[in-house]
Amino acid sequence: MKRILLTTTSFQDTPGAHHKMLEETGWEIVTARGPLPEEEVLELVGDIDGFICGDDAITRKVLEKARPRLKVLSKYGIGVDKIDVEAATDLGIPVCYTPGVNHTTVAEHCFALLLALVKNLVTEVDITRAGKWKRLIGHEIMGQTIGIVGLGRIGKEVAVRARAFGLEIQAYDIYWDEAFAREHNITRCGSVEDLFATSDIISLHTNLSEETRGMINLKSLSKMKDGVIIINCARGELVETDAMVHALKMGKVGGYGTDVLDEEPPRPDHPLLKAENCLVTPHIGSRTYESVVRQASAAVTNLVRVLNGEAPVAQVNKVPVPKPE
């Protein structure tokens, strides 16, 4: 019997059709509560055929131990920066993912963070819960310029909502969809530096790579407008934590709303948890019942197809699907 390792907590905790899909395979399901560090993943691999993973540390060492039995990594989500894709390719392991399933809910979460910041929402709720009645003055976003870094599926959904809020939209992406930009009146920035310098609000939607890691740092922050609002529903490592804490303290950044951190879960004394004008949510941007079911169902579909010797719906690396044993 095939054995499947499942570590994604939102998959496990959310009811829906994806559970029945997995149960109907008749395979043995081994569960753990991720995201897991390398040492914990190492303890679980070696006798599993498939792995539905989240943001677990899947290193070359993990993959080498998992072979030859492991036949597929089915990522629940779209970010594969925690997976050593090069190692998986070298070892002939297909890496699947689930594009196009969470862009709506992540875009909505961006605006939840943005509006909460400019309206002092969390502070005001805390004040009234304490039995006080102190009314702070917030800001409107209509007429301001939002700069979207990465105009992929999620970035495009943010742009559509930004237009509805009356924002001026500009964006930067190496792969530019001219038809979409024209339809939604989006200005193309010549560089990410130009976008940083001219945006009132910056929303990050780029993947994590060696080029983008730490793109929000002391140097880039110094070129931004005073009081800029920054939203991060991409990856925590895009932002240098110490630089952001300093910019918030000095008022250079008027607010930082993030669903991701460079350390997840964070240590209790992580500096962003108590930074002024900073809202941190625990990586829940795609955690809606609707999105989880779509995402989980896609991950199961990819898993089942590969283990049955069929091509998955979406695959990151160019590795032939192994023939079923």
Contacts in CASP RR format, 6 or more apart in sequence:
PFRMAT RR
TARGET T0000
AUTHOR 0000-0000-0000
METHOD contacts of the structure
MODEL  1
MKRILLTTTSFQDTPGAHHKMLEETGWEIVTARGPLPEEEVLELVGDIDG
FICGDDAITRKVLEKARPRLKVLSKYGIGVDKIDVEAATDLGIPVCYTPG
VNHTTVAEHCFALLLALVKNLVTEVDITRAGKWKRLIGHEIMGQTIGIVG
LGRIGKEVAVRARAFGLEIQAYDIYWDEAFAREHNITRCGSVEDLFATSD
IISLHTNLSEETRGMINLKSLSKMKDGVIIINCARGELVETDAMVHALKM
GKVGGYGTDVLDEEPPRPDHPLLKAENCLVTPHIGSRTYESVVRQASAAV
TNLVRVLNGEAPVAQVNKVPVPKPE
1 26 0 8 1.000
1 27 0 8 1.000
1 28 0 8 1.000
2 25 0 8 1.000
2 27 0 8 1.000
2 28 0 8 1.000
2 49 0 8 1.000
2 50 0 8 1.000
2 307 0 8 1.000
3 27 0 8 1.000
3 28 0 8 1.000
3 29 0 8 1.000
3 30 0 8 1.000
3 47 0 8 1.000
3 48 0 8 1.000
3 49 0 8 1.000
3 50 0 8 1.000
4 22 0 8 1.000
4 25 0 8 1.000
4 27 0 8 1.000
4 28 0 8 1.000
4 29 0 8 1.000
4 30 0 8 1.000
4 48 0 8 1.000
4 49 0 8 1.000
4 50 0 8 1.000
4 51 0 8 1.000
4 52 0 8 1.000
4 303 0 8 1.000
5 30 0 8 1.000
5 31 0 8 1.000
5 32 0 8 1.000
5 44 0 8 1.000
5 45 0 8 1.000
5 48 0 8 1.000
5 50 0 8 1.000
5 51 0 8 1.000
5 52 0 8 1.000
5 53 0 8 1.000
6 12 0 8 1.000
6 22 0 8 1.000
6 29 0 8 1.000
6 30 0 8 1.000
6 31 0 8 1.000
6 32 0 8 1.000
6 52 0 8 1.000
7 31 0 8 1.000
7 32 0 8 1.000
7 33 0 8 1.000
7 34 0 8 1.000
7 35 0 8 1.000
7 36 0 8 1.000
7 51 0 8 1.000
7 52 0 8 1.000
7 53 0 8 1.000
7 54 0 8 1.000
7 56 0 8 1.000
8 34 0 8 1.000
8 52 0 8 1.000
8 53 0 8 1.000
8 54 0 8 1.000
8 76 0 8 1.000
8 296 0 8 1.000
8 299 0 8 1.000
9 33 0 8 1.000
9 34 0 8 1.000
10 76 0 8 1.000
10 286 0 8 1.000
10 287 0 8 1.000
10 292 0 8 1.000
10 295 0 8 1.000
10 296 0 8 1.000
11 18 0 8 1.000
11 52 0 8 1.000
11 76 0 8 1.000
11 292 0 8 1.000
11 295 0 8 1.000
11 296 0 8 1.000
11 299 0 8 1.000
12 31 0 8 1.000
12 33 0 8 1.000
14 287 0 8 1.000
14 289 0 8 1.000
14 292 0 8 1.000
14 293 0 8 1.000
14 296 0 8 1.000
16 289 0 8 1.000
16 293 0 8 1.000
16 296 0 8 1.000
17 293 0 8 1.000
17 297 0 8 1.000
18 292 0 8 1.000
18 293 0 8 1.000
18 296 0 8 1.000
18 297 0 8 1.000
18 299 0 8 1.000
18 300 0 8 1.000
21 297 0 8 1.000
21 300 0 8 1.000
21 301 0 8 1.000
21 304 0 8 1.000
22 29 0 8 1.000
22 300 0 8 1.000
23 29 0 8 1.000
25 304 0 8 1.000
27 49 0 8 1.000
30 44 0 8 1.000
30 48 0 8 1.000
32 40 0 8 1.000
32 44 0 8 1.000
34 54 0 8 1.000
34 55 0 8 1.000
34 56 0 8 1.000
35 54 0 8 1.000
35 55 0 8 1.000
35 56 0 8 1.000
35 57 0 8 1.000
35 82 0 8 1.000
35 264 0 8 1.000
36 44 0 8 1.000
36 56 0 8 1.000
36 57 0 8 1.000
37 56 0 8 1.000
37 57 0 8 1.000
38 57 0 8 1.000
38 59 0 8 1.000
38 61 0 8 1.000
38 62 0 8 1.000
41 56 0 8 1.000
41 57 0 8 1.000
41 58 0 8 1.000
41 59 0 8 1.000
41 62 0 8 1.000
42 61 0 8 1.000
42 62 0 8 1.000
42 65 0 8 1.000
45 51 0 8 1.000
45 62 0 8 1.000
45 65 0 8 1.000
45 66 0 8 1.000
45 70 0 8 1.000
46 65 0 8 1.000
46 66 0 8 1.000
46 69 0 8 1.000
46 70 0 8 1.000
47 69 0 8 1.000
48 66 0 8 1.000
48 69 0 8 1.000
48 70 0 8 1.000
49 69 0 8 1.000
49 70 0 8 1.000
49 71 0 8 1.000
49 72 0 8 1.000
49 307 0 8 1.000
50 70 0 8 1.000
50 71 0 8 1.000
50 72 0 8 1.000
50 73 0 8 1.000
50 74 0 8 1.000
50 303 0 8 1.000
50 307 0 8 1.000
51 58 0 8 1.000
51 66 0 8 1.000
51 70 0 8 1.000
51 72 0 8 1.000
51 73 0 8 1.000
51 74 0 8 1.000
52 74 0 8 1.000
52 76 0 8 1.000
52 299 0 8 1.000
52 300 0 8 1.000
52 303 0 8 1.000
53 73 0 8 1.000
53 74 0 8 1.000
53 75 0 8 1.000
53 76 0 8 1.000
53 83 0 8 1.000
54 75 0 8 1.000
54 76 0 8 1.000
54 77 0 8 1.000
54 82 0 8 1.000
55 82 0 8 1.000
55 264 0 8 1.000
55 283 0 8 1.000
56 82 0 8 1.000
57 82 0 8 1.000
58 73 0 8 1.000
58 82 0 8 1.000
58 83 0 8 1.000
58 84 0 8 1.000
58 88 0 8 1.000
59 84 0 8 1.000
59 87 0 8 1.000
60 84 0 8 1.000
60 87 0 8 1.000
62 84 0 8 1.000
63 70 0 8 1.000
63 84 0 8 1.000
63 87 0 8 1.000
63 88 0 8 1.000
63 91 0 8 1.000
63 93 0 8 1.000
64 87 0 8 1.000
64 91 0 8 1.000
66 93 0 8 1.000
67 91 0 8 1.000
67 93 0 8 1.000
70 93 0 8 1.000
71 93 0 8 1.000
71 94 0 8 1.000
71 306 0 8 1.000
71 307 0 8 1.000
71 322 0 8 1.000
72 93 0 8 1.000
72 94 0 8 1.000
72 96 0 8 1.000
72 302 0 8 1.000
72 303 0 8 1.000
72 306 0 8 1.000
72 307 0 8 1.000
72 312 0 8 1.000
73 83 0 8 1.000
73 88 0 8 1.000
73 93 0 8 1.000
73 94 0 8 1.000
73 95 0 8 1.000
73 96 0 8 1.000
74 96 0 8 1.000
74 299 0 8 1.000
74 300 0 8 1.000
74 302 0 8 1.000
74 303 0 8 1.000
74 306 0 8 1.000
74 312 0 8 1.000
75 83 0 8 1.000
75 95 0 8 1.000
75 96 0 8 1.000
75 97 0 8 1.000
75 98 0 8 1.000
75 299 0 8 1.000
75 316 0 8 1.000
76 98 0 8 1.000
76 295 0 8 1.000
76 296 0 8 1.000
76 299 0 8 1.000
77 97 0 8 1.000
77 98 0 8 1.000
77 101 0 8 1.000
77 102 0 8 1.000
77 286 0 8 1.000
77 295 0 8 1.000
77 299 0 8 1.000
78 97 0 8 1.000
78 98 0 8 1.000
78 99 0 8 1.000
78 100 0 8 1.000
78 102 0 8 1.000
79 97 0 8 1.000
79 207 0 8 1.000
79 208 0 8 1.000
79 235 0 8 1.000
80 95 0 8 1.000
80 97 0 8 1.000
80 316 0 8 1.000
81 207 0 8 1.000
81 208 0 8 1.000
81 209 0 8 1.000
81 235 0 8 1.000
81 237 0 8 1.000
83 95 0 8 1.000
85 95 0 8 1.000
85 316 0 8 1.000
85 317 0 8 1.000
88 94 0 8 1.000
88 95 0 8 1.000
88 317 0 8 1.000
88 319 0 8 1.000
89 95 0 8 1.000
89 317 0 8 1.000
89 318 0 8 1.000
89 319 0 8 1.000
92 319 0 8 1.000
92 320 0 8 1.000
92 322 0 8 1.000
93 319 0 8 1.000
94 306 0 8 1.000
94 312 0 8 1.000
94 315 0 8 1.000
94 317 0 8 1.000
94 319 0 8 1.000
94 320 0 8 1.000
94 321 0 8 1.000
94 322 0 8 1.000
95 315 0 8 1.000
95 316 0 8 1.000
95 317 0 8 1.000
95 319 0 8 1.000
96 299 0 8 1.000
96 302 0 8 1.000
96 303 0 8 1.000
96 306 0 8 1.000
96 312 0 8 1.000
96 313 0 8 1.000
96 314 0 8 1.000
96 315 0 8 1.000
96 316 0 8 1.000
97 302 0 8 1.000
97 314 0 8 1.000
97 315 0 8 1.000
97 316 0 8 1.000
98 294 0 8 1.000
98 295 0 8 1.000
98 298 0 8 1.000
98 299 0 8 1.000
98 302 0 8 1.000
98 313 0 8 1.000
98 314 0 8 1.000
99 153 0 8 1.000
99 314 0 8 1.000
100 153 0 8 1.000
101 291 0 8 1.000
101 294 0 8 1.000
101 295 0 8 1.000
101 298 0 8 1.000
102 154 0 8 1.000
102 285 0 8 1.000
102 286 0 8 1.000
102 291 0 8 1.000
102 294 0 8 1.000
102 295 0 8 1.000
103 153 0 8 1.000
103 154 0 8 1.000
103 155 0 8 1.000
103 156 0 8 1.000
103 157 0 8 1.000
104 157 0 8 1.000
104 290 0 8 1.000
104 291 0 8 1.000
105 285 0 8 1.000
105 286 0 8 1.000
105 287 0 8 1.000
105 288 0 8 1.000
105 290 0 8 1.000
105 291 0 8 1.000
106 154 0 8 1.000
106 157 0 8 1.000
106 233 0 8 1.000
106 259 0 8 1.000
106 285 0 8 1.000
106 286 0 8 1.000
107 154 0 8 1.000
107 155 0 8 1.000
107 157 0 8 1.000
107 158 0 8 1.000
107 160 0 8 1.000
107 161 0 8 1.000
108 161 0 8 1.000
109 233 0 8 1.000
109 259 0 8 1.000
109 281 0 8 1.000
109 284 0 8 1.000
109 285 0 8 1.000
109 286 0 8 1.000
110 158 0 8 1.000
110 161 0 8 1.000
110 203 0 8 1.000
110 231 0 8 1.000
110 233 0 8 1.000
111 158 0 8 1.000
111 161 0 8 1.000
111 165 0 8 1.000
113 231 0 8 1.000
113 233 0 8 1.000
113 257 0 8 1.000
113 258 0 8 1.000
113 259 0 8 1.000
113 279 0 8 1.000
113 281 0 8 1.000
114 141 0 8 1.000
114 201 0 8 1.000
114 203 0 8 1.000
114 229 0 8 1.000
114 231 0 8 1.000
114 257 0 8 1.000
115 121 0 8 1.000
115 141 0 8 1.000
116 122 0 8 1.000
116 257 0 8 1.000
116 279 0 8 1.000
117 229 0 8 1.000
117 254 0 8 1.000
117 255 0 8 1.000
117 256 0 8 1.000
117 257 0 8 1.000
117 277 0 8 1.000
117 279 0 8 1.000
118 138 0 8 1.000
118 139 0 8 1.000
118 140 0 8 1.000
118 141 0 8 1.000
118 229 0 8 1.000
119 138 0 8 1.000
119 139 0 8 1.000
120 136 0 8 1.000
120 138 0 8 1.000
122 279 0 8 1.000
123 136 0 8 1.000
124 134 0 8 1.000
124 135 0 8 1.000
124 136 0 8 1.000
127 133 0 8 1.000
127 134 0 8 1.000
141 165 0 8 1.000
141 166 0 8 1.000
141 167 0 8 1.000
141 201 0 8 1.000
142 165 0 8 1.000
142 166 0 8 1.000
142 167 0 8 1.000
143 166 0 8 1.000
143 167 0 8 1.000
143 168 0 8 1.000
144 167 0 8 1.000
144 168 0 8 1.000
144 200 0 8 1.000
144 201 0 8 1.000
145 167 0 8 1.000
145 168 0 8 1.000
145 169 0 8 1.000
145 170 0 8 1.000
145 198 0 8 1.000
145 199 0 8 1.000
145 200 0 8 1.000
145 201 0 8 1.000
146 158 0 8 1.000
146 162 0 8 1.000
146 167 0 8 1.000
146 168 0 8 1.000
146 169 0 8 1.000
146 170 0 8 1.000
146 199 0 8 1.000
146 200 0 8 1.000
146 201 0 8 1.000
146 202 0 8 1.000
146 203 0 8 1.000
147 169 0 8 1.000
147 170 0 8 1.000
147 171 0 8 1.000
147 172 0 8 1.000
147 189 0 8 1.000
147 195 0 8 1.000
147 199 0 8 1.000
147 201 0 8 1.000
147 202 0 8 1.000
147 203 0 8 1.000
148 155 0 8 1.000
148 158 0 8 1.000
148 159 0 8 1.000
148 162 0 8 1.000
148 169 0 8 1.000
148 170 0 8 1.000
148 171 0 8 1.000
148 172 0 8 1.000
148 186 0 8 1.000
148 203 0 8 1.000
148 205 0 8 1.000
149 171 0 8 1.000
149 172 0 8 1.000
149 173 0 8 1.000
149 192 0 8 1.000
149 195 0 8 1.000
149 202 0 8 1.000
149 203 0 8 1.000
149 204 0 8 1.000
149 205 0 8 1.000
149 206 0 8 1.000
149 215 0 8 1.000
150 171 0 8 1.000
150 172 0 8 1.000
150 173 0 8 1.000
150 204 0 8 1.000
150 205 0 8 1.000
150 206 0 8 1.000
151 159 0 8 1.000
151 171 0 8 1.000
151 172 0 8 1.000
151 173 0 8 1.000
151 176 0 8 1.000
151 177 0 8 1.000
151 180 0 8 1.000
151 181 0 8 1.000
151 186 0 8 1.000
151 205 0 8 1.000
152 173 0 8 1.000
152 175 0 8 1.000
152 177 0 8 1.000
152 205 0 8 1.000
154 205 0 8 1.000
154 233 0 8 1.000
155 171 0 8 1.000
155 203 0 8 1.000
155 205 0 8 1.000
156 177 0 8 1.000
156 180 0 8 1.000
158 203 0 8 1.000
158 205 0 8 1.000
159 169 0 8 1.000
159 171 0 8 1.000
159 180 0 8 1.000
159 184 0 8 1.000
159 186 0 8 1.000
160 184 0 8 1.000
162 169 0 8 1.000
163 169 0 8 1.000
163 184 0 8 1.000
163 185 0 8 1.000
167 201 0 8 1.000
168 187 0 8 1.000
169 184 0 8 1.000
169 185 0 8 1.000
169 186 0 8 1.000
169 187 0 8 1.000
170 186 0 8 1.000
170 187 0 8 1.000
170 188 0 8 1.000
170 189 0 8 1.000
170 195 0 8 1.000
170 198 0 8 1.000
170 199 0 8 1.000
171 181 0 8 1.000
171 186 0 8 1.000
171 187 0 8 1.000
171 188 0 8 1.000
171 189 0 8 1.000
171 195 0 8 1.000
172 188 0 8 1.000
172 189 0 8 1.000
172 190 0 8 1.000
172 191 0 8 1.000
172 192 0 8 1.000
172 194 0 8 1.000
172 195 0 8 1.000
173 206 0 8 1.000
176 188 0 8 1.000
180 186 0 8 1.000
181 187 0 8 1.000
181 188 0 8 1.000
189 195 0 8 1.000
189 198 0 8 1.000
192 215 0 8 1.000
193 220 0 8 1.000
193 223 0 8 1.000
195 202 0 8 1.000
196 202 0 8 1.000
196 220 0 8 1.000
196 223 0 8 1.000
196 224 0 8 1.000
197 223 0 8 1.000
197 224 0 8 1.000
197 225 0 8 1.000
198 225 0 8 1.000
199 224 0 8 1.000
199 225 0 8 1.000
199 228 0 8 1.000
200 225 0 8 1.000
200 228 0 8 1.000
200 229 0 8 1.000
201 228 0 8 1.000
201 229 0 8 1.000
201 230 0 8 1.000
201 231 0 8 1.000
202 224 0 8 1.000
202 228 0 8 1.000
202 229 0 8 1.000
202 230 0 8 1.000
202 231 0 8 1.000
203 230 0 8 1.000
203 231 0 8 1.000
203 232 0 8 1.000
203 233 0 8 1.000
204 216 0 8 1.000
204 230 0 8 1.000
204 231 0 8 1.000
204 232 0 8 1.000
204 233 0 8 1.000
204 234 0 8 1.000
204 238 0 8 1.000
204 239 0 8 1.000
205 233 0 8 1.000
205 234 0 8 1.000
206 212 0 8 1.000
206 215 0 8 1.000
206 234 0 8 1.000
206 238 0 8 1.000
207 234 0 8 1.000
207 235 0 8 1.000
208 234 0 8 1.000
208 235 0 8 1.000
208 236 0 8 1.000
208 237 0 8 1.000
208 238 0 8 1.000
212 238 0 8 1.000
213 237 0 8 1.000
213 238 0 8 1.000
214 237 0 8 1.000
214 238 0 8 1.000
214 239 0 8 1.000
214 240 0 8 1.000
215 238 0 8 1.000
215 239 0 8 1.000
216 230 0 8 1.000
216 232 0 8 1.000
216 238 0 8 1.000
216 239 0 8 1.000
216 240 0 8 1.000
216 243 0 8 1.000
216 244 0 8 1.000
217 240 0 8 1.000
217 243 0 8 1.000
218 240 0 8 1.000
218 243 0 8 1.000
218 246 0 8 1.000
218 247 0 8 1.000
221 243 0 8 1.000
221 244 0 8 1.000
221 247 0 8 1.000
221 252 0 8 1.000
221 253 0 8 1.000
222 252 0 8 1.000
224 252 0 8 1.000
224 253 0 8 1.000
226 251 0 8 1.000
226 252 0 8 1.000
227 251 0 8 1.000
227 252 0 8 1.000
227 253 0 8 1.000
227 254 0 8 1.000
227 255 0 8 1.000
228 252 0 8 1.000
228 253 0 8 1.000
228 254 0 8 1.000
228 255 0 8 1.000
229 253 0 8 1.000
229 254 0 8 1.000
229 255 0 8 1.000
229 256 0 8 1.000
229 257 0 8 1.000
230 239 0 8 1.000
230 244 0 8 1.000
230 253 0 8 1.000
230 255 0 8 1.000
230 256 0 8 1.000
230 257 0 8 1.000
231 256 0 8 1.000
231 257 0 8 1.000
231 258 0 8 1.000
232 238 0 8 1.000
232 239 0 8 1.000
232 256 0 8 1.000
232 257 0 8 1.000
232 258 0 8 1.000
232 259 0 8 1.000
232 260 0 8 1.000
233 258 0 8 1.000
233 259 0 8 1.000
233 260 0 8 1.000
233 285 0 8 1.000
234 260 0 8 1.000
235 260 0 8 1.000
236 258 0 8 1.000
236 260 0 8 1.000
236 261 0 8 1.000
236 262 0 8 1.000
237 262 0 8 1.000
239 256 0 8 1.000
239 258 0 8 1.000
239 262 0 8 1.000
241 261 0 8 1.000
241 262 0 8 1.000
241 270 0 8 1.000
241 271 0 8 1.000
241 272 0 8 1.000
242 271 0 8 1.000
244 253 0 8 1.000
244 256 0 8 1.000
244 272 0 8 1.000
244 275 0 8 1.000
244 278 0 8 1.000
245 271 0 8 1.000
245 272 0 8 1.000
245 275 0 8 1.000
247 253 0 8 1.000
248 254 0 8 1.000
248 255 0 8 1.000
248 256 0 8 1.000
248 275 0 8 1.000
248 276 0 8 1.000
248 277 0 8 1.000
248 278 0 8 1.000
249 275 0 8 1.000
249 276 0 8 1.000
251 277 0 8 1.000
253 277 0 8 1.000
254 277 0 8 1.000
255 277 0 8 1.000
255 278 0 8 1.000
255 279 0 8 1.000
256 272 0 8 1.000
256 275 0 8 1.000
256 277 0 8 1.000
256 278 0 8 1.000
256 279 0 8 1.000
257 278 0 8 1.000
257 279 0 8 1.000
257 280 0 8 1.000
258 272 0 8 1.000
258 278 0 8 1.000
258 279 0 8 1.000
258 280 0 8 1.000
258 281 0 8 1.000
259 280 0 8 1.000
259 281 0 8 1.000
259 282 0 8 1.000
259 283 0 8 1.000
259 284 0 8 1.000
259 285 0 8 1.000
260 283 0 8 1.000
261 270 0 8 1.000
261 272 0 8 1.000
261 280 0 8 1.000
261 283 0 8 1.000
263 270 0 8 1.000
264 282 0 8 1.000
264 283 0 8 1.000
265 282 0 8 1.000
266 272 0 8 1.000
266 273 0 8 1.000
266 280 0 8 1.000
272 278 0 8 1.000
272 280 0 8 1.000
273 280 0 8 1.000
286 292 0 8 1.000
286 295 0 8 1.000
298 313 0 8 1.000
298 314 0 8 1.000
301 312 0 8 1.000
301 313 0 8 1.000
302 312 0 8 1.000
302 313 0 8 1.000
302 314 0 8 1.000
302 315 0 8 1.000
305 311 0 8 1.000
305 312 0 8 1.000
305 313 0 8 1.000
305 321 0 8 1.000
306 312 0 8 1.000
306 321 0 8 1.000
306 322 0 8 1.000
307 324 0 8 1.000
308 324 0 8 1.000
309 321 0 8 1.000
309 322 0 8 1.000
309 323 0 8 1.000
309 324 0 8 1.000
310 321 0 8 1.000
311 321 0 8 1.000
312 321 0 8 1.000
END
